[in-house]
Amino acid sequence: MGPEDLHRILAGLNLSFDEPRLIVGATDDAGVYAIDDDTWLVQTVDFFTPIVDDAYSYGQVAAANSLSDVFAMGARPITAMALAAFPIEDLPTSILHDIMQGGLDKVREAGAVLLGGHTIDDPIPKYGLSVTGVVPAHQIWTKEGAKPGDQLYLTKPIGTGILAKATKDGLIDAEVEQSMVAWMAQLNQGAARAARAVPEIRSVTDITGFGLLGHGLEMATASGVRLVIDAGRVPIHPTTFAHAKAGEVPGGSWDNMRHVAPELDVVETMTDGEIVVYADGVTSGGLLISCPRERSAELEAQFAAEDVQFWQIGEVMAEGGHRLTLTGRSEQS
């Protein structure tokens, strides 16, 4: 569902509760509830239709995507519940077994425990997880903490929405598809551990369905700042621009671009077909981290210690003008 549709639906709901233990509600990557004075509970849920053909890989990607919101809040996942819809009369049950095995392996890799789940008979396969994590009280990350002068870091390439569509249309070669799947199946656990080791970091989000620009806008708006993103520094999966120019762009990515357009200033001359890559809906993307400039070297050292790839893609500026500025230009465009 696109950001404008979601915002319109949520606007009709009363999501304000007179509950002192509710720390973070529906405005961030996950909900946060205070168990006691020492520990806060972090909860999220996510599921989607197959993005790749291989059942085991699909399960891994879906699980990594579900776990990501807990990592984005700075929490440690402890339990998960599986959610699955499957056409039991039309496909071999071995396919669902492989999907669930892929998900289970990622849950275990994250150090969590799968408690069970729920399945239904449905014509369109869907799979994901409800995940519960814990974090010490007052140590969560939200989208609200970015400060002027902070440096912006991203830990995975963008472009998976475009490549997934091209894959379904039979236009992706095996090498690019394997690389895409490997990135999507990678947990954000190491990146979260690296950022946790830098105490001054307060603002983190993960890049998923609203794309880099959409989730960047959420961070900018919540923090009352402007994000300046250098397009030439943003990691982008190979061949993404070529497929975008060929029309392999999901409708949701165009929705994302239209949503951010009023708050986006594009410095360089770029076509809509180039800009949409930065708004492309991502599956199981990386973390977007706002790090104080004086702590950047420390964060980069922690990334290296965790063997996490990273890219410094921009900086945070004081509020003024648009919430997002896209400058520079990718060599691929």
Protein Blocks (a to p, Z undefined) as FASTA:
>chain_A
ZZklmmmmmmmpcfbdcdfklmbdckbmbdcddfblmbccdddddddddfbfblklmmmm
mmmmmmmmmmmnopacfbdcddddddfklpcfklmmmmmmmmmmmmmmnopacfbdcddd
dfbdcddddddddddehiaccfklpcehiacddfbdehklmmmmmmmnopacfklmmmmm
mmmmpccklmmmmmmmmmklmbdcdddfkojmlmmmmmmmmnopacdddfklpccdehkl
mmmmnopacfklmmmmmmmmmmpccfbacdfklmmmmmpccehiaddddddfklmmmmmm
mmmmnopacddfbdcddeehjfbdcehjdfkZZ
